[in-house]
Amino acid sequence: MKSEIKRKLKGKFELQRTRQRPVPPEPTTPTPQHLASPPSMKPESVPEERVTNLLTVLSPQEKAVLELGPNFALTPTVGDRFISEVNAELAACAYRLRWQQSSLERDTVPTRLQVWRQDKIPTNRRFINPPPPASTEMEENLRQLQKKIHVQLEHTKIQFNLSHQKAAGLKSLKSRLHDIHISVSDKGGEFVVTDRNLQQQLTQTHLDTNSGVYQIIHPTRKLKGEWVDVRRPTQTTYQNQISWYVSHLENECNHLWGDICVSRGFGDQMYKALKTTNTRLPCMYVLVKTHKFNADSLCSPTDILEQGKVRPIVSCVGSPSEKLAALVTQILSPLLNLIPSHLSNIHTHLKQLAELPPEQPKGKHSRSADTPAPYTNLVIEDCVKDVIDFAAENRELLNLRELHLCDVHQILELVLTNSYFTYCGRVYKQLVGLFMGCRPSPIAAVIRVYKFERATIYTDVKFISLSLYGRYIDDAWTLADNRETAISLFNNIARQDPRELLKWEVDFPEDGDFTPFLGTEIRITDDKLESKFYRKGTRKDITLHFRSHHPLETKVQTVRNFYRTAEISSSNPELLEQSLAITDRLLLANGYEHPRQFGEQRTRGRLTKGNNNVMLKLPYVSETVSGEIRKFITARALPIDIVFTPGTRLRDMLCSSRPHDNLECLARNCNICERLEKGSCNTMSPVYQITCLLCTEIYVGESCRSVHDRLSEHSRNANNPNAPSYIDTPQAIHYTSPHKNTPPKLSFKILTTERNILKRKILEAMYIQKLRPGMNNKEECSELTRYLI
């Protein structure tokens, strides 16, 4: 008996060991002969630091894993959880295929709501219907596809992409997250590690020193008919204050959207699609500007607080106005294409340079400028007015989605003016400027500054002769006759701001030197424009690492794009070699042994846009598995476009935009927490299990609300089984039949969480199939199986 158990355990151990085995320490990457010591590379120099450490003790193993970069993805463990994730993705794809086949057979016209969802406008889906069965052939193909994937996973051995030392370093970092804070720097691209308390002080210092921008909102209560500040607020007081503001903003958004739906005749379905529920206030976090100081010179916390600079970001994900913000952003985005000075990325800038006639640069000088804090230096009311005026001028080019421009005006005003956010459990309000992190903010900022430019560059005769001018948000570049002309140009743009908040800092390189701008360096030599690829000295040599668990195609495209950009940026062969040397150094530092040959590999073509294929996203395992799955889909002619997603990234494991949020339940005598096995009752969008401790029968369910709200309902059902409104619920039936007149005893468990309602419904069906709950309604269980393959 013992030998049999020992044999089984040994077999399981060997299986796990072969599935996921740490790789040995990486050997030193040799420099290819054809890339040895380009002009910009210095092999004898000390390698640059790839992690910014602010007075924190890091072991060599911890530092080594952080040096891989924020986007480094880890190899997954192919276990039960991984296979469940694959099955859920397959079931979601099957769900969409069944409905697509059904709609094609009926030849139905898409509704207004379906069109909005196709255009990626976030909408609510509190309830979804089970899909109709597809054709016999399609159902068989889906089953065979699932079987094919399972067979591939069973016979695949995955080598872990971290060495033993780095794996130990990662484990150590995860165990220290309650003491240290890890984030990504503002422009350097590397990890920044600080003490958790020091990071909190750094953010608090930013809020306190900018008291004209941010205002803390103190909790108040009504006393003798007047509102007064609470003298000794507790954590519960602050939590209640946050809940009040969430409810207040939700009501404002829903009231406005409800009025719009009534006036435009959208109906109740459209109102519910964008109705705001179960949200939270935006949250502030900061990115450390490591390019503004030398980390080695900071010897104490006082030095960091005095010299450290940060960029404030307000995360609006899950906020009350998120859906309305996404709607107006999609409506107004085409306006950016109508702004002649707007540069959306480096490629639009390079296109400008390529189209410049050869005679234009004669007698000109390259000049660049930037405006500090553009978002907070713009007034919201002025931004909204300029956006709506510009939209009115180009109304025929906008798809207003059956809304009126006055509706867009109201929504934009609501989204931008309700600038409340939380930090460390306190409510603040941004008094001036735009949220950096709110979707419409970049559009509003670009159009506002364009109004100033239109009154100078495009109308003033002194500047009409400018051969070239472009701007990327807050960075501008131009070809000017001389230094005085450049200063006059940017000063005139600044003077158009009636509040005199916009300022420009003009960069004046020495004659013959390059002017850096948007990933390029530009100069005029002998009346000819010269340019080359450029990476700021403040940016670390960090990009997608060769060992990262990304599909090979992603790595090849990354390398190829770097070399393509370097080639397009360079105006002559000599500068091209300098650009290529910069790219070589970057890629060699990230594990690519022969980067130029690596980028020449053939890869699969990009997905064709506009087809009716359904998207299937599967976690990436290996090139062999990916190839076999693609062959099967092609051979069966399935209408599926497959995308393989990378493993979990280091930034997702170690960084958080809400590091100081308190997830603990603050309710007095909470009857859920004491019966919850793990986790917090504030957890949103759970798939959960309820166990009757009297007979061990279980119930499995899901909800888009919090664990506390949903499980409280189940508790009431069990405690009042004879109430008319509860009598048909599973818990009421359970405590009126097997346990009649017996006080209920329940325990709760969070099985998983999932924000997407379709995937959450599928996960519920999978757990019901696995656990066979006795309390669930049999008809409900039968219906849920229709979500599975």
N, C-alpha and C positions, 0 to 999 in steps of 0.2 A: 504493500500500500504506500509506504513512504517512498520507495524507489519510483513508483509511478508518478506521485506528486512531484518529486524532484525532477523527473524527466520532463514533465510538462512545464514546470517553472523555467528550466534551462532552455527549453525550446522558445518560450516567450521572450526570455532575455536575449537569445541570439537573434530573434526576429527584430526586436527593437534596436539592437546594436547595429544590424545591417541596414535598417531603414534610415537611421540618423546617426552618423558617426562624425565627431569633430575631426577636421583635417589637421594635419601636423602644422607646425609653425611655417609661415610663408617664407620661401627662400628669397634672398635679395634679388630684385628684378634687374637683370643685366640690361645695360643700355645698348640698343641695336647699333651696329657699326655705321649704318647710313644716317643715324641721328646723333652720333656722338658729338657732344660739345658744340651745338650751334652757337652763333654769336651771342645770343641772349642767355645761354645756360652756363653756369659756373659749377662744375662738379666738385671743386674744392671748397665751396662755400658751405656754411652751416645750413641745414634744411630749415625752412621756415616752420614756425609753430602752426599746427593745424587745429589747435584748441585754445580758446582764450580762457584762462583760469584766473579768477579774481579772488585771491586769498583763500583758496580751498585746497585741501590736501588731496591729491589724486594719486593712486598707485599707478605704476607703469602699465598694468593690465587695463585699468580703467581708462587711462589716457589713450592707450592703443586702440580700444574699441571706439572711442569718441572721434579719433582721427580719421575713421572711415567715412565720416560725413553724415549729415542728417538724413539723406535719402538712401542710405545703405539699407537694403532689404534682407531679412534673415530667411534662411531656408526653413520651411514649415515642417512640422512633424506629421507624417501621414498616419494619423490614428483615427479613432472614432469621431472626434470633433471635426477633423479635416474632411472626412468622408461625408459627414452630415452637412457641412458647408457646401460641398460639391453637389450633393443631392438636392439641397434647397435651391441652388442656382439652376440646376436642370429642371426642377419643378416649376420655377418661375418662368423659364423659357417656354416650357410646355404649356403653361397657362396662357401666355400671350399667343402662342401658335394656335391653340384651340379657338380662342376668340377671333383671331385674324381669319382663320379658315371659315368660321361661322359667318363673319361679316361679309367675306367675299362671296359666299354662297347666297346670302340674302341681298347682296349689292346695296347695302345701306349707305346713306350719306352721313358723313361725320357730323356730330353735333358741335355746337359752339364750344362746349366744354372739352370735347375730344380734341378739337383743333388746338385749343390752348395747351392741353397736356402734351400734344405732339410738339409744340413749340417750347417745351421745357419750362413752362410757367408753373411754379409749385402750387399745387392745389391739395385740398383735404380729400382723404378717402377714408372715412370712418368705417365704412362697410363696403365689402366687395362681394360680388356674387360668384358662386362656383362656376367653372367654365363648362360649356357644353362639350360632349365627347367629340374628338376629331375623327377623321376617317379611320377605318380599320388599319389601312396601310400606314398612316401617320403614327397611330398609337404603337404599332409594332416597331416602327423605326425608332421611336423615342425609347422604348424598352430596350432595344438592341444597343442604342447609343449609351444608355446608362450602364448596361452590362459591359460594353466595350471599355468604358472609362474605369469601371471597377476592376476589370481584369488588368488593365494597364497599371493601376495603382498598386495592385497586389504584387506585381512582378517587377516593380521599379525600386531600385536602391538609390536613395538620395544621400549625397555626401554633404554634411553640414559645412557651411561656408565661414565658420569662425574657428580659429584654433582653440586649443584647450585654454590657453592663457586669456584670450579675448573673451571666450565664453564665461570664464570665471570673473573677468572684469565687468561684463554686462550684468551678471547676477549680483555682483557687489553694488553696482550703480543703482539697480532697481531696489535693493534693500535700503539704500541711503536716501531715497527720494523724499522722505519726511524731514531730512536735515538739509539737503542741498537743493538748489533750483537749477534746472538745465533748460536753456532756451537756445534759439538760433540768432546769431548777430544780425544787425540791421542790413548791412551790405557786404560783409565779409563772407557769409555763407558757412561759417564754422559754428560749432557748439560753443556756448558761453556757460561756464559753470560758476555759480556763486553760492554763498551761504544763503539759506532760505530767508532768514531774518534780514540779512543785508539787502537781498533783492527787494523785499517788502519795503525797507526803509528807502531804497533808491526810487521806487515808484511813488511812495508817499511824499518824498522830497519834491519830485516833479509836480505832484498835485498841489503841494503847499506853496511852492515858489511861483506857480502860475495861477494865483488866486483870482486874477482877472479873467481867466479862461474857465476855470472849474470852480464850482460851488458845492460844498457838502450840504445835503438836505437833512436837517435834524428831525428826528421823530417828534411828532406833536400829539397833543390830546386836547379834548374840549373840556374847559373848566369854567363854569359859570357863564356859559354862552360864548366864551372866547377860546381861540386856539392858542395854546402855549406850548413851549418846548418841554419835553419829558426830562425831568431833572436827572434821574439815574436810569438811563435806558439799559435794558438787558439784551442778551442775544435774541431772546424771543421777541422783544420790542422791535429790534432791527429787522427780524425776519417778517414780522407782521407788516412793517412799513414797506418792505420790498413787495410783499404779496399785494398790498393796496395799490402800489404803483403799477404792478403788472395788470391787475384787474381794471384799473383806470384806463390804461393805454389800450387794452383789449376792447373795452367798451367804446372808446373813441374810434378805433379802426373799424369795428363792426358797425357802429352807427353810420359812419361815412360810407362804407361799402354798401350797407343796406339802402341808404338814400339813393346811391348811384344805380343800384339794381332796380329799384322802383322806378326811377325817372327814365331809365333806358329800356325797361321792360325785359330784364334778363331772367326774372323768375327766381323761385326759391332754390332751385338746384345750383345756379351760379352763385347765389349768396352763400350757400353752405360750402361751396368749393373753396372760397377765399375767406371764410369766416375764421377769425383768430381764436384759438383755444389752446390750453396747455402750453403756454409760452413762458419765457423768463426774460428778465431785463438784460439788455446788452451788458457786456463785461469788459473792463479795460485790462489790457496787459501791455507790457513795454518790450521793445527790442533794444538791446544795448548797442550804441553806436561805437563799436570798437575801432572804427577808423578815425575817431575824433580824439583818441588819447593812446598813449603807450602803456599797455597793461603792466609791463615790467617796472615802470616808474611809480606805480601805485603801491605804497607800502603799508597802508592802514585803511580801515573802513572809512575814516574821515576823508582820505584822499579820494576814494571812490565816490563818496557822496558829493564832494566838492567839484571834482573834475569829470565824473562820469556823465555822459549825455545819453539820453534815451529817446526813442521814437514811440509815441503813444499810439496804440491800435485799439479800437473799440470793436469787439467781436459782436456782430448783430445776428449771428446764427441762432435760430430759434426764438428771435425777439418778436414782440407783438406785431411789428410793422414789416416783417420779413417778406411776406407774400405780396403785399401791396408795393413794396420797394422793388421786388423782382419784376412786377408787372410794368411799372413806369420805366424801369431801366430798359426793358426790352422794347418798349414803344419809342423811347428817346435815343437809343444807341445809334440809329442811322444818321443822326444829326452830326456825329463826329466825322463822318465821311465828307461832309459839306464844308468843313473848316480847312482852308488851304494850308494853314500853318501847322495843323495837328499831325504829329508823328505817332503812329500806334505802336511801332517797334523799330528795331534796328534796320529791318529790311525796307521799310518805307523811307527811312533816311538814306540808305544806300541807293534806292531807286532815284531819289532826288539828285544825288551826286552823279549817277550814271546819265541822267537826262540833261545835265548842265552843259550848255554849249561851250566849246573850248575857249572861246574868246571872252567869256564872262569873267573869269577870275583875274583878268589883267588889271593890275593896279589895286587889287583888293587885298584885304587881310582877314584871316579867319579869327572870329571872336565867339566866345561862348559866355553864358551867364546863367545864374540860377537864382530863384527866389526862395528864401528860407521860410519854412512853416506856411506853405501856400494855403493849406486847408483852414487853419485857424485865423489866417489874415483875410479871409473872405467872409462877407456878411451874408447870412442865409437868405434874408429877404431880397437882397439884390441879385443873388444867384438864381433864385426861383423866378424872379421877374425876367431876367435875361434869357433863361432857358425857355420860358413860355413864349416870349417875344420871338425868339429864333425859331421855335417850333411853329408859330403862326405864320412866319414868312415862308416856311417850307412844308406847310400842312399837307399838300398833295403828295409829298414823298414819304409820308409817315403812315404806317398801318396802326390806326388808333383803336382797332379791335372793337368797333361800334361804340366807343366812348367819345365824349366831346372833349375839346381841349380844356374846358373849364373843370372837367372831372380830373384830368391829369394834373392840372394846377392844384386842386385841393389835395389830391393824394401826395404829390411831391412836397407840398407845404407841411402836411401832417408828418410825413416820414422824416423830414430834415429838421423840423423845429422841436419835436419831442425828443430832445437829446439827453435823456436820462440814462445812467449806466450805474453799475455797481463795481465796487472794488473792496475786497476784504470784508464783505458783509455790510458795507455802507452804501447809501444812495448818494450819487453825485449828479450834477447837471452841468453840461458844457454850455457856457454862456454865450460864446462867440465861435463862429467858424463851423466847418463841416466835420462830421465824424470821419476819421480815416478808418474805413472798414464797413461803411454803409454803401450799398450798391450804387445809388445814384450820385454819390459824392464826386467821383472823378469826372462824370459828365458835366455836373454843375460847375466844377472848377475850371475845366477846359473852356466851356462856353463863356463863362464870366471873363476870363483873361482874354479870350478872343474878341470880346466887345471892346476891350481897351486897345487891342492890336488893330482892329478895324478902323478905329478913330485916328490911328497914326500911320501904320505901315501901308495900309491900303487906301488912304485918302490924302494924307499929308504929302505935298509935292516934294518935300525934302527927302522922303524915304521911298517914294514910288520906284526910284531907280535901283533900289536894292535888288541884287541879282538872286539872292537866296536867303530865305529865313524859314526856320522850322523850330517847333517846340514840342517836347515830350513832357506833359504835365507841368513841371516846374523848372525844367532845363531847356534853355533856348540856345540857338546857334545861328550865326549869320555871316555873310561876307560883306564887310564894310570897307569904305575907302581908307579910313584911318581910325586911330584910337578915339578921337573926338566925336566922329560920326557914330561909333558904336555906343559911346556913353550917352550921346544925345538921344539915340534910338531908344535905349532901355529906360532912360529917364522920362522920355515922353510917354512911353507905355505906362510907367508908374504914375505919372501925373493924371492919367485918366481916372484913377481911383479917387472918387470924391472924399473918401475917408482916410486917404493917404496911409493905408496899411500895407500896400504891396511895395516891396523893395526888391531891387535887382543887385546882385553882386557879379560884376563883370570880370572875366578872367583875361589877363593880358600876358601871354607868353612872350619871351624874348624873340626878337626877329630871327626867323629861320627855325624856330622851335614848333613842335606840333601842338595843336589845341585839342584836348580830349573832349569827346562828346558822344554819348550813347554807344559805347562799345567800339568807337573808332577814334583815330587821331588824324587831324587834318592840318595841312599847312599850304601856303602859297609860295612856291619857289620858281623863280624865273617866269613869273606870270602863268605858272601851271599849278593846278590843284593836285596835291598829292595826299594820299590817305593810306592807312593801314589798320589792321586789327589791333584792338587795345583792351587790356584788362587792367583795371585800377590796381595800383600797388597795395591798396587796402584790402582787396579781395584775396582770399586764400585760394590756393590751387586745389580747390575741391569741386568735383563734379561726380557724376554717377560712376561708382567704383566698379572695376572689372569683376570683382568677386561678388558683387551685389546679386541677390536672387531676382533678377529681372530677365525677361525673355531676351534671347540673343538679338532679336530684331531691334529691340529698344536700345541696346548698347550700340549696335551698328549705326542706327539712325542718329544717336547722340554724337558719336565720333564724326560721322559724315557731315552733320550740320555744322560742327565746329570748323571743319576744314573748308566747307563750302562758304561759310561766313568769312573765314580768313581770306579765301581767294577773292570773293566779291569785294571785300573791303580794301584790297591792295591795288594801288594804281600802277605799279610797275614791278618787274621781276625782283629787284633788290628789296623793295618793301614787302613783297610776297614772301620772301624767305624769312624776313623778320616776323611776319605774321604767323607763318607756319612754325617757326621756332617757339613762339609763345604757346601755340596749340600743342606742339610736341611735349613741351615741359609740363603742361597741365595734364595731359593724358598719361604721360609716363608716371607722374606723381600719383595717379589713381589706378595703377596696376596694369595698364595696357602696354604690353611688351613691344609690339610693333604697330603703333597706332595708325600709321598711314596705310599699311596693308590691311589692317583690321577693318577700316572704313570702306574698303573696296569689296567686301564680301557681298554676295547676292542675297537679297532677302525677299520675302513675300511682298507682293504689291499691297498698297493701301486698300482699305475697304471702300467700295463704291458707294458714294452718297446718292440718296434718292431712290434706292431699291426698297422693296417691301419686305426684306429679310428681317427676321427677329434677332435681336442681340442676345448672345449667350456669353456671360462672363464667368470664366473659371479660374481658380488660383493656379498660377504657373507651377509646374513640377519639374519638367525637364524638356529639352528639345525633342527627345524621342517620343515622349507622351504627347506633346503638342502636335507633332507630325502625324502620329497615328490617328488622333482624334480628327484632325483636318481631313485626312484621307477618307475616313469613314463618312464624314458629312458630305464630302464631294461625291463619293461613290453612290450614296443614297439620294443625292440631289435634294438634300434638305434645305429649306429656305431659312438658313441660320448663318449669321455672321458671328464668328467666335473671336473673343478677345481674352487673352491670358493676362491676369493681373499679378503684380509682384507680391512677394511676401510682406510681412509687417515691417515697416521702416523704423529705424532707430528713433526718429523724431516722434513717431506715433506712440512709442513705448515710453519715452523719457520726458517729453515736453507736454505742457498743458496750457491752454489759454485761460483757464480758470483755476489757477493753482491754490487759491485761498478760499474757494467756495466751501462752505460748511454743508456737507451732505448728511449730517446727523439730524435725526428727527428731534424737533424742539417742542413737540406737542406734549402737554402734561398728561401723564397716565395713558400713553399711547397703547392701545390694546393690540396693535399689529406688531410693533417692534419686539415685544416680549415673546412672540410666537414665531418670529421670522428667523430662519436658520442662519442665513448669511445675507450681507448687503444692507442697504438702507431702504426704509419705506418711502423715501423721496425719489427712488429710481423710477424713471419714465419708460414707457413702452415695453413692459415685461411680458414674457411667457412664463407662467407660474404654475406651481403645483400646490394643491390643498390636500392635506391628509387628515382624516378623521382618526383621532387617537383611541377611539373606542373600538374600532374594528379594522383599522389600517386601510380602509377604502380611500381612494384618491380621486381628485378632480384636476383636470388640466385646462387652463384657459389662457387668454391673451387680452391685452388692453393697450390703448394708446395713451391712457392716463397714468397717473402715478400708482405705485404699488399700494400706498396708503389708501387712496380713494377707492380703488377697485376692490381690494380685500376687505375694506370696511363694509362695502355693500354685501359681500358674501357673508360676513359675520352677522350682519343684521338679518339676512335671510335665514341663517341657522338659528339665531336667537328668537326670531318671531316667525316660525314656520306656518302659523295659521293666519297670518295677516293676508288680506285679499290680494295685495299687490305682490306678495312674495310666494304665494302658495304653489306656483308652478315652477319655481326655480329649483335647480338640482339640490342645493343644500336644504331647502325647506322640505323637499320630498324625502331626502335622506333622514331627516330628523322627525318626520311624521310616520315613517314606515319602520325601518329597523330599530330606531332609537326613540320611539315615541315617549314623550314626557321625560326625556333624559337631557340634562344640560349639555350643550355641545362642547366638545373639546377638539380644537383644530390647531394644526401647525401649518406654517407657510414656507414655501421655498421658491426662490427665483431661479428658473431653469436657464434663461438667457434673456437678452434684450435685443430689440431690433426696431428701428424707427420706421422702416418701410412696411406698410400694412400687408402687402402681398407676401413678402418673405416671412413676416411675423405669423401670418395665417398658415403658411406652409410649415413653419417650425412647430406650430401648435399641432398640426395634423401629424407630423413626424413623431412628436412626443406621445401623442395619443396612440399611434400605431405601436410604439415601443413599450409604453408603460401599461397599456390596456386599463385605463381608469374605470372604476365601477360606478362612480357618481355621474359621469357624463351621460347625457341623453343619447340613446342608441341611434336615433335618427340623425342627430347632430354629428356623431362619429362617422356615420355612413356618408353624410354629405361632405365632410372634411376630406375623406379619402379621394374625392374627385380632384383635389388640388395636387395630388401626388401622381407619379408615373407608375 
